[in-house]
Amino acid sequence: MNVYQTEQVRNIILLGHGGAGKTTLAEAMSFVTGGIKRLGRVEDGNTISDYDKEETKRLFSISTALIPIEYEDCKINILDTPGYFDFIGEVTEALSVADGAVIVISGKAGVEVGVKKAWDYCEENNIPRIIFVTDMDDENANYMEIVEKLKKLYGKKIAPFHVPIRENDKFVGFINAVKMGGRRFNKDGTIVDCDIPDSVRDDLDPMRAMILEAVAESSEELMEKFFEGTEFTYDEISQGLRNGVVEGEIVPVQCGSGVNTLGVAILLQSIEKYMPSPKRKSLKLEGNNPISNKNIIVNYEDKEPLSAYVFKTIVDPFIGKFSLMKICSGILRPDMTVYNANKDMEERIGKIYTLRGKEQIELKELHAGDIGAVAKLFNTSTCDTLSTKANPVVFDAIEFPEALTGMAFNTKTKGDEDKVAQGLTKIMDEDKTVRYVNDKENRQTLLYAIGDQHLEVVVNKLLNRYKVEIELSRPKFAYRETIKKKVSVQGKHKKQSGGHGQYGDVHMDFEPSGDLATPYVFEEKVVGGAVPRNYFPAVEKGIQDCVLKGPLAGFPVVGIKATLTDGSYHAVDSSEMAFKMATTNAFKKGFLEANPVLLEPIAIVKVTVPNSDKYTGDAMGDLNKRRGRILGMNPIKEKLEIIAEVPMSEMFGYTTDLRSMTGGRGEYTYKFDRYEQAPSDVQKKVMEEYKADVEEN
């Protein structure tokens, strides 16, 4: 593959709903430009994007794939992203380096939730976009309905460049509404000029009006001409469109078919013409010098010192470890020594590649703005910045969505724990939305991911890649135990077994301390030397041990005040151990007499849903079913944030339920807030589970 200058590079992310045809379109782009000789199919599991075993088995994308294509004098780095919401981390990585986007819409499925999410991603990241309506060769495709829906959603930004031509219910061509000329497809997918059929005139006029309206919005001068009724020249339309698209104020809509490569060449023309190179990016890239702690503005210029951002890591047993990076300034060449300012370590660059799916294509060098890969960077991980030691720079790390779907897991084969830990470490190097936690309190290990499907993929990767098998189960939740009233009890430990015996006797008060953040408070009010002072630490040690595991269900005890009021001792048989055992007896007796209760963890949950009565009502009703208390609601643009207190045990499975309620548009975060008394039925259930677990073990 040739070496390309910054102005010749286009970094394009493919976005859209799952199953809309992104991977098929990427395949068609590569085929049309000669990158591949045979067109693969998702159904056959032989596309260049979906090469992972999990992808070929499931028939959808799980990871972002890099597909570089050469078109005219331009290199287009296609970033084919998953459409299913569980794999949002992959989309987040690609968004961090994309300079333009193609939002893919299925002509038969229409404007789905994934399209709206894709639009929001582009808005949040200031990424210009083109909409490509695919599947137009399907008889149920309805392009005009899609355009109208887009216009309703996004207003004057929508500029439909194409109006499809159908003959005998077949997609045979389109009208270029910018040039006002007909285009008909040949059998090989190429196009020839044709007259504008009378059958499309009624559709063409409103589409043309939408284009002119969008062009008028691109500058005050053109707006004045528009209101004066003066016609725009073709150059004015072309320049207005180019400026508007780059600024994200105009979004072209085109049509075609990825399966039959119809309209794909025209889409490539539009990407080359309307999508910006990294150099034309309106947002400046800001970094930080870790030595001087000063902010640095980095431009995509070859003449500046080298800086490169690692946005993705691939760890595969077959293709090895690759660090995918975008060159932000300077030129990356083989055999260079670079400086990782995040780790304060130097790395040696070996060969430089671009990846076409799993294929590695060696490059002589990478210029500013281009995307490539380097193998075997042992100390470099995702979100690290590579630069020169003389000019160090660190770019902000990607903000990944938090993984909130958690399950407990155990290895199927004893002794595989180390293998599982090593495998998960490699998976987490590759996927920053996966994490696992060793929960010592509940004696469980937890695996977290974005959703249930994501968890399933991680389990299968462990099995297929690293040959270890784990079983998932519902996690245990961290309850607490406390008391509600004051009691006075005696605890005695007396044992005679020949020689010195054991004797300890304590009288103690147990009562609520009022502080649930502290396990216990210990005081002594002994008078007259009933218990010698040298045994006070042993009494407290007894309390300290007891609060680790309460009598009700084995959970830690909190919010208790223990006061030593009286007791007795034996000059020969008393010892620290005896008084510790006496205290333990007093604690167990007193705790069970003091109206003991279980406390459950309460989280503050923030749920964001589209601002409509249906979504809001469903979300609030579901939170109420989970014993949630609504604290308030905040409007955020076209969405509504619901704030509630919910027991953490009731949040299990919430990701799936929220997506189902909101068609995938709902999002949430939660954070532990405090403990409070659990309802009696919950306490009974937890205690029964604890009793069964004790009997079983």
VOGU-100807 format. One record per residue (C-alpha): z, x, y. Coordinates in steps of 0.001 Angstrom, whole numbers, padded with zeros to 6 digits, always signed. Each point is the difference from the previous one (the first is absolute). Layout:
// VOGU-100807
ZXY ...
// end
This chain:
// VOGU-100807
+000000+000000+000000 -000849+001203+003494 +002502+000997+002666 +000236-002518+002862 +001101+000345+003605 +002616-002324+001494 -002574-002217+001760 -001756-000596-003321 +003107-001238-001855 +001018-003629-000478 +003318-000719-001756 -000240-003623-001122 +002628-002024-001821 -001035-002987-002117 +002470-002861+000400 +000161-003554-001274 +001521-002384-002488 +000395+001018-003642 -003189-000729-001913 -002123-000411+003144 -002439+002752-001042 +001155+003178+001775 -000462+002268-003016 -003386-001570-000780 -001089+000596+003604 +001176+003631-000136 -002004+000431-003213 -003071-001537+001670 +000344+002298+003035 +000128+003061-002236 -002965-001238-002038 -002173-000832+003025 +000583+003467+001483 -000710+001814-003285 +003590+001061-000678 -000221-001562-003455 -003054-000760-002129 +001366-003018-001827 +001840-002954+001477 +003369-000514-001671 +001745-003349-000391 +003690-000862+000365 -000282-002233-003074 -001247+002949-002067 +002715+002348+001279 -002517+002669+001038 +000119+000051+003806 +000666+003283+001775 +002959-001504+001914 +001964-001448-002908 +000275+002919-002417 +003709-000271-000870 +000812-001561-003395 +002084-002704+001635 -002893-000909+002312 -002604-000190-002753 +002381-002089-002109 +000963-002412+002771 -003452-000103+001674 +001339+000517+003523 +000914+002927+002251 +003510+001436-000077 -000513+003206+002010 -002071+000885+003051 -003147+001866-001035 -001948+002395+002220 -003789-000380-000241 -002018+002255+002340 -003617-001020+000540 -002761+001663+001977 -002073-002348+002134 -002685+001278+002378 +001751+002898+001795 +003411-001525-000486 +002819+000376-002513 +001880-003224-000652 +003358+000444-001709 +000606-003367-001660 +003659-000768-000729 -000066-002774-002605 +003451-001626+000063 +001727-002501-002323 +000019-003606+001129 +003042-001136-001952 +003158-000002+002077 +002130+001958-002474 -002009+003112+000852 +000383-000143+003779 +001244+003613-000025 -003515+001158-000897 -001447-001999+002897 +002602+001460+002368 -001041+003546-000936 -003690-000720+000604 +000675-001746+003323 +001675+003172+001290 -003315+001919-000099 -002626-002742+000462 -002080-000094+003181 -001775-003241-000846 +000204-002857-002490 -002240-002336-001957 +001784-003243-000836 -001629-001450-003105 -000107-003780-000439 -001297-001758-003090 -002609-002540+001050 +001142-002399-002714 +003786+000455+000425 -000035-000058+003824 +002664+001226+002417 +002996+000722-002236 +003453+001305+000839 -001063+003600-000628 -002593-000313+002764 +002645-001028+002515 +002250+002845-001114 -002910+002440+000311 -000638-001201+003552 +003672+000446+000864 -000042+003558-001409 -002960+000861+002216 +001652-001514+003062 +003268+001853-000618 -001804+003334-000487 -002651-000501+002700 -002852+000323-002521 -003465-001393+000859 -001511-002107-002762 -003086-001636-001460 +000195-003075-002217 -002332-000048-002994 -000434-003311-001822 -001030+000871-003549 -000952-002153-003022 -002691-001684+002086 -002197-000228-003113 +002501-002490-001437 -001161-003598+000421 +003483-001038+001197 +000122+002580+002816 +000443-001567+003441 -000564+002541+002747 -000033-002459+002902 +003331-001496-001027 +001526+003496-000163 -001305+000886+003467 +001429-003218+001429 +003381+000718-001603 -000021+003554+001394 -000942-001311+003439 +002875-002469-000144 +002424+002754-001007 -001147+002848+002240 -001987-001574+002804 -002558+001845+002104 +000385+003270-001920 -002122-001374-002840 -003692+000932+000343 -002150-001163-002963 -002881+002498-000197 -001611-001800-002928 -001075-003510-000930 -000941-000265-003705 -003372-001308-001146 +000072-002119-003151 -002944-001288-001974 +000512-002226-003046 +003756+000733+000235 -000683+003739-000259 +000981+002658+002537 -003318+001613+000943 +000667+001570+003406 +001659-000378+003364 -000665-000326+003714 +001129+002901+002160 +001591-001995+002814 +000211+003112+002215 -003725+000840-000166 -001006-003631-000700 -002189+000979-002931 -000287-001105-003627 +000632+002354-002932 -000960-000702-003620 +001206+001895-003065 -002381+001725-002382 +000840+000158-003716 +001539+003480+000435 +002305-001173+002796 -002009+001492+002863 -001030-002282+002865 -003212-001007+001743 -000462-001854+003263 -000788-003695-000149 -000246-002999+002315 +003091-002025+000823 -000095-003133-002171 +000400-003326+001783 +002717-000887-002526 +002463+002460+001555 -000649-000772+003673 +002940-002393+000228 +002340+002666-001363 -001544+002894+001920 +000510-001332+003530 +003807-000290-000183 +000204+003406-001729 -002083+001557+002764 +002242-001651+002592 +003065+001509-001659 -001551+003476+000202 -000881-000366+003676 +003467-001311+000773 +001565+002998-001773 -002293+002403+001887 +000923-001637+003311 +003677+000668-000757 -000684+003744-000329 -000350+000673+003762 +000467-001733+003353 -003616+000680+000944 -001343-001723-003108 +002488-002829+000457 -001415-000649+003479 -003562-000062-001358 +001088-002361-002749 +001486-002505+002451 -003013+000304+002266 -002202-000984-002932 -001976+003264+000125 -001263+001145-003398 +001218+003324-001361 -002507+002697-000849 -000011+001357-003574 +001446+003313+001261 +002836-001855+001736 +000718-001979-003157 -000124+003120-002175 +002218+002066+002308 +002403-002889+000579 +000349-000522-003725 +000550+003703-000674 +002697+000286+002680 +001641-003248-001041 +000095+000869-003701 +001495+003458+000598 +002722-001533+002170 +000690-002681-002587 -001005-002765+002411 -003086-000997-002015 -000087-000451-003764 -003488-000281-001538 -000479-002284-002986 -002733+000896-002510 -000974-001365-003383 -001373+001232-003305 +000847+000578-003638 +001771+002994-001463 -000987-000925-003545 -003730+000063+000800 +000267+002535+002872 -001477-002517+002464 +000764+000745+003653 +001935+003163-000910 -002461+002337+001740 +000297-002115+003170 +003786+000243-000209 -000297+003801-000237 -002199-000027+003108 +002665-001964+001848 +002751+002372-001129 -001989+002985+001249 -000897-001733+003281 +003125-001966+000919 +002950+001627-001740 +001586+002915+001904 +000199+003584-001153 +003519+001494+000085 -000885+001697+003311 -000686-003348+001646 +003285-001441-001109 +001692-001629+002987 +003515+000841-001172 +001114+003599+000455 +001669+001684-002941 +003524+001080+000905 +001974+002651-001839 +003133+002025+000491 +000505+003756+000088 +003058+000516-002262 +000886+003285+001694 -000184-001030+003678 +000626-003689-000798 -002735-000897+002487 -002566-002735-000503 -003576+001120-000606 -003209-001944+000551 -002481+000927-002732 -003706-000677+000430 -002552-000051-002792 -001545+003290+001101 -001159+002899-002183 +000969+002551+002639 +003695-000986-000045 +002501+001567-002455 +000011-001522-003457 +002071-003096-000710 -000405-002305-002989 +001942-003087-001071 +000632-000640-003703 -000254-003771-000376 -000167-000328-003786 +000924+001905-003138 -001644-000457-003385 +001998+001188-003016 -002010-000511-003153 +000414+001705-003390 -003776+000404-000252 -001233+000792+003540 +003201+001748+001112 +001761-000210+003359 -002139-000498+003099 +001181-000274+003586 -002374-002232+001988 -000030+000870+003677 -001684-000759+003274 -000843+002998+002166 +001413-000826+003438 -001154+003177+001744 -001657+003297-000865 -001933+000816-003172 +001483+000268-003500 -001569+002706-002173 +000723+001270-003522 +002472+002872-000438 +001802-000756+003268 +003768+000293+000284 +001452-003073+001670 +003479-000887+001176 +001847-003123-001103 +002297-000643+002948 +001773-002882-001776 +001182+002358-002755 -000038+003230+002042 -002155+001612-002693 -003432+001546-000232 -002657-001193-002452 -003163+001668-001217 -003148-002117+000140 -002235+000500-003028 -003188-001970-000309 -000711-002989+002231 -001353-003209-001458 -001017-003486+000836 +000775-002516-002713 -002460-002658-001107 +002378-002065-002101 +001148+002460-002660 -002973+002349+000603 +000738+003176+001962 -002729+001292+002317 +000595+003470+001390 -000479+000547+003748 -000498+003148+002067 +002230-001262+002802 +001406-003123+001643 -000402-000631+003733 +002312-001919+002311 +000031-003706-000818 -001263+000379-003569 +001946-000903-003142 +000283+002217-003062 +002342+001202-002727 +001727+003212-001061 +001407+000618-003477 +003305+001569-001025 +001969-000032+003240 +003366+000277-001708 +002242-000453+003043 -002058-002594+001863 +000405-003744-000378 -001215-003212+001629 +000716-000199+003767 +000216+003792+000394 -001976+001792+002710 -001833+003273-000606 -000676+002259+002967 +000143+003685+000966 +003292+001819+000333 -000989+001101+003511 -000636-003632+001030 +002246-002202-002149 -000203-003766+000294 +001512-002998-001782 -001531-003479+000139 +002069-003150-000449 +000488-001075-003586 -001583-003187-001287 +002380-002974+000125 -000246-001443-003486 +001167-003524-000793 +003384-000047-001709 +000045-000713-003716 +002365-002971-000460 -000836-001179-003525 +002436+001744-002320 +000667-000091-003742 +002402+001887-002228 -001604+002131-002684 +000884+001857-003178 -002001+002379-002138 -001137-001436-003320 +000605+003332-001709 +003304+001798+000461 -000438+003470+001419 -003039-000945+002139 +002030-000227+003202 -001151+003380+001303 -003651-000773-000803 +000279-003329+001843 +001560+001715+003032 -002787+002601+000066 -002694-002662-000365 +001483-002163+002752 +000228+003026+002297 -003741+000578-000409 -000757-003698+000509 +002122+000005+003162 -001885+003063+001268 -003130-002110-000315 +001409-003368+001072 +002546+000087+002813 +000909-003667-000454 +001582+000654-003419 +003627+001108-000224 +002736+000103-002581 +003752-000029+000509 +002847+001058-002254 +002571-002772+000481 +003151+001644-001365 +002244-002916+000923 -001802-002440-002292 -001062+002693-002485 -003697-000748+000393 -003166+001646+001258 -002162-002088+002322 -003747+000189+000532 -001356-001419+003269 -003582-000906+000913 -001840-002396+002337 -000306-002806-002558 +000124-000946-003674 -003601+001060-000622 +000691+003359+001629 +003018+000521-002281 -002130-000837-003019 -002585+002599+001022 +002702+002687+000396 +001339-000767-003495 -003511+000260-001462 -000687+003273+001827 +003145+001487-001515 -001215-001013-003436 -003672+000985+000342 +000375+003180+002056 +003368+001384-001005 +000475-001577-003447 +003416-001516+000697 +000877-003668-000273 +002581-001909+002031 +001268-003581-000123 +000720-001994+003154 +002880-002460+000318 +001717-002060+002673 +002229+002275+002082 +003762-000372+000299 +001313-000631+003481 +002911+001772+001657 +002760-002608+000234 +003522+000780+001191 +003441-001318-000945 +002915-000847+002289 +003080-002236+000272 +000810-002969+002234 +003834-000168+000058 +003115+002176-000040 +002000+000596-003185 +002971+002134-001018 +000009+001476-003500 +001730+002584-002139 -001794+002558-002108 +001812+002047-002611 -001135+002687-002381 +002557+000981-002639 -000709+001937-003162 +002239+001954-002362 -001617+002168-002653 +002516+002743-000738 +000999+002662+002451 -000765-000835+003632 -001109-003606+000485 -002002-001645+002766 +001576-002189+002623 -001344-001440+003243 +000974-003187+001811 -001521-001370+003205 +000405-003174+002043 -003072-000682+002120 -001450-002511+002450 -003740-000676-000123 -001704-001909+002819 -003384-000198+001807 -000448+002843+002494 -002639-001844+002030 -002379+002961-000180 -002714-000490-002631 -001607+003316+000918 +003026+001927-001358 +001031-000122-003675 +003745+000116+000562 +002840+000803+002379 +003179+001505-001493 +003478-000105+001525 +003522+000714-001297 +003167-001680+001173 +002435+001344-002575 +003611+000394+001117 +002888+001763-001613 -002118+002347-002119 -000794-002631-002660 -003296+001850-000507 +000065+003696+000909 -002519+001005+002664 -001706+002484-002288 -001279-002976-002074 -001645-001803+002966 -003319+001900-000436 -000071-001003-003670 +000455-003665+000994 -002866+000256+002457 -002138+001769-002603 +000611-002960-002301 -001265-002385+002711 -002935+002298+000698 -001102-000092-003640 +000504-003751-000370 -002198-001006+002942 -003005+001752-001577 -000312-002754-002595 +001623-003388+000601 +001530-002237-002698 -002328-002977+000628 -003460+001389-000789 +000266+003763+000249 -001188+000262+003625 +001661+002171+002678 +002967-001533+001800 +000053-000224+003803 +002241-001351+002729 +003343+000407-001746 +003326+001211+001397 +002513+001434-002473 +003602+000585+001070 +002578+001792-002170 +003315-001752+000733 +002378+001008-002786 +000274+001413-003483 +002059+002226-002268 -000289+003319-001744 +001515+002096-002762 +001181+003509+000749 -001541+001378-003230 -002755-002380-001127 -001676-000824+003340 -003234+001790+000890 -003042-000387+002229 -002010-001351-002934 +002699-002572-000781 +000041-001305+003589 -003806-000076+000069 -000010-002137-003175 +002723-002262+001414 -002106-000511+003147 -003034-000849-002132 +002001-002683-001808 +001255-001392+003300 -003508-000058+001458 -001545-001907-002905 +002804-002540-000051 +000157-000423+003773 -003753-000194+000485 -000387-002862-002474 +002917-001910+001587 -001270+000427+003586 -002877-002512-000189 -002717+002566-000790 -003607-000718+001027 -003414+001614-000284 -001839+001010+003153 -003792+000042+000082 -002217+002216+002193 -001644-001843+002883 -003231+001235+001597 -001589-000715+003357 -003527-001136-000875 -002879-000144+002470 -002952-002062-001211 -003269-000067+001934 -002378-002908-000660 -002992-001531+001824 +001255-002266+002768 -000722-003380-001544 +002263-002850-001046 -001081+000278-003645 +000723+003708-000436 +003170-000132+002069 +001353-003024-001854 -000778+001444-003430 +001551+003372+000849 +003184-001525+001451 +000320-002408-002928 -000305+002866-002463 +002634+002054+001848 +002359-002986-000139 -000547-000225-003778 +001053+003642-000184 +003287-000890+001733 -001282+001487+003224 +001291-000835+003479 -002603-000101+002752 +001203+001981+003029 -003000-000426+002277 -003753+000118+000522 -002116+002216+002253 -003689-000616+000840 -002104+003186-000358 -003582-000561+001210 -001487-002465-002504 +002848+000476-002465 +003597-001090-000290 +002913+002197-001050 +002778-001802-001856 +003352+001821-000098 +002458-000979-002712 +003024+001156-001972 -000710-000097-003737 +001970+001243-003032 -001801+003067-001325 +000044-001331-003562 -002093-002953+001187 -002716+002317+001373 -001149+000912-003507 -003639-001076-000419 -000358-000893+003687 -003165+002060+000579 -002015-002065-002466 +001419-003325+001194 -000621+000751+003680 -003607+000975-000661 -000511-003188-001979 +001455-002142+002797 -002029+001625+002768 -003247+000864-001763 +000882+003694+000258 +000595-000056+003759 +003808+000094-000074 +001928+003249+000358 +003678+000836-000025 +002602+002714+000305 +003656-000070-000901 +003030+002173+000538 +003523-000145-001403 +002444-001402+002548 +003397-000755-001574 +001924-001493-002911 +001327-003546-000141 +001574-002240-002645 -002460-001261-002601 -000059-003711-000994 +002105-000870-003063 -003031-000633-002238 -001422+003411+000861 +003358+001668-000672 +000272-001753-003358 -003496+001061-001043 +000532+003656+001009 +003349+000175-001818 -001512-001527-003154 -002798+002571+000065 +002572+002780+000391 +002056-001310-002922 -003086-000241-002220 -001026+003524+000976 +003460+001375-000857 +000011-001751-003372 -003487+001246-000786 +000892+003601+000774 
// end
